[in-house]
Amino acid sequence: MAVQQPPAPATPASTPTPPAAKKGGCAGCSMGCLGCIGVVLILIVLLVGGGYFFLVAQAQAGVASPAALLVATTPVDVGHNDGGYKPGRSGQSLDTGSSVRTGSTGHATIQFPDGSLMRMSPDTTITIQAAQLTNSGNLKSATIQQKIGRTLATVQKLAGGATFSVGGHSVSAEVRGTEFEVLVRPDQSNQIKVFDGSVRVSGQTTVTLNANQQIDVDRNGKLGPPAAIQPDKTDPFALSRQCANAVSSGASPGTLQITTGENLATGQTAEVGYNASGDLVFVALCYPGSFMTLSVFDPQGREHSSRNGTSPVTGHLSTGPGRYRAVVHAIDVPGGEPYVVAFASNAACTPGNVDTGSVVRETLSNSQLQQSLSESGASGISIQVQGVSSTSARLYYYSNIGGTEISWTIDFYAATPNLGWVLTQITIRGINVTTQVMDRITSAGASVSSIPTDYVVDRVYSCVGSGGNMMVIEGHRG
């Protein structure tokens, strides 16, 4: 492994030629140019045009809230309205009143369909008090109560009037699009750090924190003075930011994967896996101090080692798509320290499905959608990927069949192991019926669903490339 700072952005490599189409995946459909998810979408919208909207919407309903749980390491438990806790699972739905707690070795992420995330460290407990989307698919409001522990919230830019709030003990942090950390200590004092954007912190008084600032708040809500973020060997989320920056140059933003570990002591090792669809893979190891090293095994099983002990330890490998394994070695770390491993790849934003038998990549571009609709002979229908996000994708549908105008918006995200989706805007004949339809869907069971695939979904993102706006699903088999 060439251990150095990642190179300047390179021309994206071409996407490998996909294998021959085969039956399998969701509904056993032929992959074709749109992939299985594209076929599912076409079937849904054609049924809509045929006047079966309410039947289809209720049949597709699966879960009750625009949030999903992603479990990285156990134990992670889920409860509801202060009831008993049960082991949580990746892809599990979380509705209002849901509580999530991580054990001493547990790591979890709360995924919202607009791409906003909340990462949870071990020994952390949070409750979702509210979560609502706008008709355009953006997050309208989210209120999280944090009882104890450490979280990192990465919030997509919110429209005017929308809010994302995390409440600690006697204090709350409210944002409109930023990345910030909340720590609630066992003595019920709090600490809030801002890594990007700004955060409005309210306790006995109110202050606005800007990027690279932190503030301490006592158990009674008394705010201390804002200060520059101080080094903290127990905080893995500051390391996450460092590692994300270390692999960003030359990589596609949606391919980023960050894995945190709380404590690695002398003589111990930890392993992190990554499924890459690009030809070039970037990797970084970050830790507070002492001495750790990194070994990366490429898809061919070859080891690329680094003895560099200065954080971040970085490297890039031009060994093609496939499964990568990073092994972290704690050489001299008395008492143990947290660590972070970040991976990313240069997967190009170009249409084309990939299935190597281990790594899967499905794309859905505006050019593909237009071509498929044209070849099908469908008229009065348009489907578009809208916007760009590193953690989600949005599809907009419009039809005018028989004089009946219908439009809707769907947000997709990785509800690992499945593909999560939620309807966020519905109009019929120019009348916004989102509330009425969602009420009907909710009364029938839910407003969010997930689509099973024959592979594990790792990432969902959207980008702009040669085929226009494009939705990308990356995953793996086995």
N, C-alpha and C positions, 0 to 999 in steps of 0.2 A: 504494500500500500504506500503510495506516495504521500507522505505526511507533510502537509504544507497548507497554507491558506488556499481555499478554493479558487480556481482560476477565474478570469474575467468571463462574463457570459459568453457562451459558445453558441454557434448556430445549432438549433435543436436537431437532434438526430431524427432520421425518418422512422416512422413506426414500423415494426416488423410486420411482414405479410401474415395475415390471419390464416389459421388452418381452415380446411374445408368445413362448410356448414354441416351441423349435425343436429339431430333431434335431442332435446334435453332442456334443462333449465325450467323456468317457470312455465307451467302449462304445456311443457313438451313442445314448444313452438320452434320453428326453424329460425336460426339466428339471422340470416339475411343481412341486408345493409344496415338496418336499424338496430339489430340485436333484439333479444327477447323482450326487453323492456319497451322497445319501440312498438313491437307487435301488440303488447298489452295495451299501450296507450291508444293505438289506432282502433282496437276493438272497443275500448271504452267510449271514445268520442263518436264512433259510428252508432253505438247504441244510444248515446245521448241524442244524436240527430234523429233517431227513429222514435223519439218521444218516451224513452224508458229511463229518463234521468233519475227519478226518485227511486226506482227499483234498483238501478245500478249503484247509486250512492249508498243505499242502505246495505246492499249486498257486499260492497267493498269495505264497509266500516269495520274497524278492528280494535282500536284502542281509544281512550277517552280524552287525551290531552296532547297538545303539540310539544311533547317532550319525551325523550327516550333515555334509558339508562344504558351506559356502556361500562362493562366491568373489565378492568385491566388485570387486577389481581384480587384475590379473595382474602378475607371475608368482606362481602358487601351485602347488607341486608336492607330490605324495603318494608316499611310499615305504612299505615294510612290512618289519619285522624287520631293519632296517639294510640292506635291499637297495637297488637303484637307484631313483631318483625319476623319476616321470613327471608331466606336467602334470595338475593336478587340475581337476575340473569341479563346478559347483554341483549338489547333490543326490547326490553320490558318497558311498557308504557308507564308514564308518571302523570297523574292528574292532580288537580288541586287537592291539597291535604296529604299528598304523598311525602313520606320522610325517607331519607336515605342515610345510612350510617356505615362508615368504613371501620374495620377492625384495625389491629396493630400492624397488619401487613396489607391492608386493603387499599386499592386505588380505583377510583371511578370517575366517570365524566357524565354530566347531564347535557344532552344534546338537544338544542332547539332547532326547528326546521329551517329557520332563516340563517343558520350557520353560527349562531351564538353558542358558546360553550361555558360550562362551569366545571372545572377540574377539582377533585377532592383528594386531599392527602389522607394518610391513615389517621384513625381516631378522630374522625370528623363526622358531625351530624347536621344535616340541613333539612328544611321542610319547604316544599313549594306551596306558597300561600296563594299565588295567582299566576296565570300565564295565558296571554291572549295575543292573537295575531290580528293585524289589520287586514282589510279586504284585499290589499295588494300583495299580501304574503309576508310583510315585514312584522317584526315583533312590536306589538302595541304596548304591552306592559308585562313585566315579570317582577314578582316580589318573592324573594327567597329569605327565609329566616335561618340564620346559622347559630346553632346552639353552642357548638364548640368545634375547635379544630381549625384547619387552614384550607382555603379555597383560592383558586385563580379563575377569574371571570374574564372571558374574551368576548366582548359584545360588539356585534356588527353595528355599523352606523345607523342610528335610529332617526325616523322622521320626526318632525316637530310635534311636540306633545307626547311622544312616546317615552317611556322610562324603563330602566332596569335597575332594581334596587336590591341590595343585600343588607339585611339587618343583623348586627351583632348583638352584644349585650348593652343596652342603653345607648346605641348608636346605629346609624344607618349610612350607607354609601349609595348614592344615586348617580347614574351615568346616562349618557345618550350615545355611547359608542366609544369604547376604550378597552384597555386591559389593566386590571387591578387585582390586588390580593387582599383578602380579609383573614386576619388571625384572631380567633377568640380563645384566650388562654383559660386554663382551669380555674384561675382566680377571678374570671369574668372580666378582666381587662382586655382591651382590644388593640390591634395594630392594623393600619391600612396603608398599603403601598400602591403607588400608581406608576405603571411602566410605560403607558402610552395614553395620550389624551388628558382629560381632566375628570375629577370626581368631586361631587358635592357631598361633604361629610357633615352630618347633623347629629349633635348630641345636646348638651346644655347650650351650646352655641353652634354656629355653622361656619365652615370654611371651605374653600375650594382648593383641592390639591392638584398640582400639575405633574406632568411626566417627571419621573425620577425623584419624587418626593414621598415621604412617609409621615405618619402622625400616630401618636399613641393616645389612647382614650381609656380613662379608668372605668371601673365597674359602675360608677354613678353617671357616666356620660360626660365627664369633664375632659375637654380636649386639650392636649398639649400643643406646643408650637410646631408648625410644619418644619420639616428638616429634610436634608438630602438622604436618600436611601443608604442605610449603613450595611456593611457586610454582615452576613448572618450564616454561620456554618450549618444551621439547622433548617435553612429555607431552600427547598429545591426549586421553587418557582422563579427566583432570580436567575438560577442556572438555566432554566428553560428558555428564558429570554436570550441569554448569552448564546446558547446552542442554536436556537432558531436563526439568529443573526449569522452564526458561523457557517451555516449550510445554505444560506439564501442566495448567494451570488451564483448565477448560472442555472439555478434549479427552478422548476415550476412550482409556484406557491401551493397549489392544491395537493402536491405529493408529500408535503411535510408530515413527518411522524415524530412525535416527541414522547419519550418514555422516561419516567422519573423513578428513582429508587431512593428510599429514605435513609438507609444506613448500610454502608459497606466497610468492613474493618479489615485490618491486615491479614492477608492470606485467603480472603474470601474472593469469589468471583460471581459475576452476574451475566446473564445472557439476554440479548434483545434480538428479535427477529424483524425483518422488513421484506416486503414483497414489492419489487421494483419493476416497472414497465418501461423505464427509460434505459438508454445505453450507458449513461454516465450516472453514477451514484455518489452522493456526497454524504459524509458521516462526520459527526463531532461528538466528543466526550467532554463534559463539563463537570467540574467539582470544585469545592472551596479552596483546597490547598493540599498539603501532604503530597502523596505520590501514587497515582494510578496510571495504568497503561491500557492500551486498547488493541485487540486483535479482531479482524474482520474476515469472515469466511465467505467467499463469493459463491455463485451458483454452481461452479465446478468443484467446490470443496477446497479450493486453495486458500491458504492462510496469508493474510496481509497484516503484518505486525508493526506496532509503533512502540518505541521505548521512550518517546517524548513525555515528560512528566509535567509539562506546563499546560494548564487549562486555558483555552480549550484545545484539546488534542483533535486535530482535523485531518481529513484525508478525502481523496476522491478515487474512485475505481471505474475504469472504462471496461468493465467485464460483462456488460449486457444485462438484459432483463432476467429476472429470476428471484430466488429466495436468498437473502443475505442474513448472516448471523454475526452480531457484534458481541464479543466477550470482554467484559471489563474486569481487570485484575487490580485488586487493592494491594499494592506493594508495601507501602509504609503509611498506614492510616490508623494511628492509635485511637481507640475508642469508636472509630467509625465515622463516616461522613455521608451525606446524600450525594447522589450523582445523577446526571441526565445524559441520555444518548439521543441524538437527533439524526434522522435520516431524511433525505430528499433525493429526487432524481430529475433528469432533464427531459422527461416525457413530453413530446411535442404536442401542441394544441392543434392536432390534425385528425380528421376523421379516420377511423379504422379500428376494427376489433382485434384483440390479441388473446390467444388462449394457448399458452405453452404447455398446458397440462398441470402447471403449478400456479402461474400468474395469469390473471384474467384482466382484460381492460375492454370495456364497452364504451362506445361514444355515440352521441346523438346530437348532430349539428343541424343548424338551420338549413344548410344545403341538402343534407340527407333527408330531412323531414319534407322539404319541398319536392325533392325528387321522388320520394316514396308516395306522396299524395298524388303527384302527377301520374306516376305509373299505375296507381290503383284506379285512376279515372274518377276519383272523388272530386267534387266541385263544391264550392261554397264553404270550404273548410280550410283553416290555416292553423298551424301550430308553430310556436317559436320558443327557443330558449332565450330568456331575458336576463340581462345583468351578468355580473361576474362575482364569484365568491369562492374562497379557498376551502369552504367546508359544506357547501350546499349548492343546489341548482334549482332554477325556477322555470317552469314551462307555462306558456300562455296559450290558450285554445280559443278559437272563435269559429263559429259556423253560422251560416244563414241557409238553412235547408227548408224549402217549402214556405219561405217567408217568416220562419221562426228564428230569431237571432239568439244565440246562446254563447256565452263566454265564461271561462273560468281560469283560475290560476292554481297550479299545483307546485308546492315546494317539496323537493326530494333531499334526503340526507342519509347518512350511514347509520342505520339502526342495527349495527353489527350483531348478529351475522346476516341480517336481512337488509333490504332497501326500504327505508321509511319514506312515507309521503303523507301530505295533508292538503286538503282542499282549502284555499284561503279566500277565494273571490268567485262568486257565481252571479251572473246576470242572465235573465231571460227576457227577450224583447225589450232590452234597454233598461229593465227594472232590476235594481240590486236586490236579490233575494237571499244573500249570503246568510243573514241571521235566521230567516225562516227555515232554510234548507239545513243549516248546521244544527238548529234545534231539533229538526226531525231526525237527522243522523244521530245526534247525541242521545235522543230518547230511544233510538233503535239500538244503541250500544256504544257509539264512538264517533269521533271526528278525524281520527288519524288511523292509518293502516300501515302494514308492512307487506312487501312482496317477497316471498321466498324465492331464492335462486338456487342453482345447483353449485354455487360456490359461496365463500364467505366474503361479504362486502367489507372492505377495509376503509375506503375513502369515496366520497362523492364531492365533486367540485365543478365549477363552470369557468370557462375561459373564452377568449376570442382568438380565432386563428384563421386559417385559409378558408374554412367552411363557414365563417361567421361565428356567432356565439355557439358554444358547444357544451353539452353536459358530458361529464366523464365519470364512469364508475370503475374503480379499481378494487380488485380482490384477489383471492387465492383459493386453491383447492388443497384439501388434505390438512 
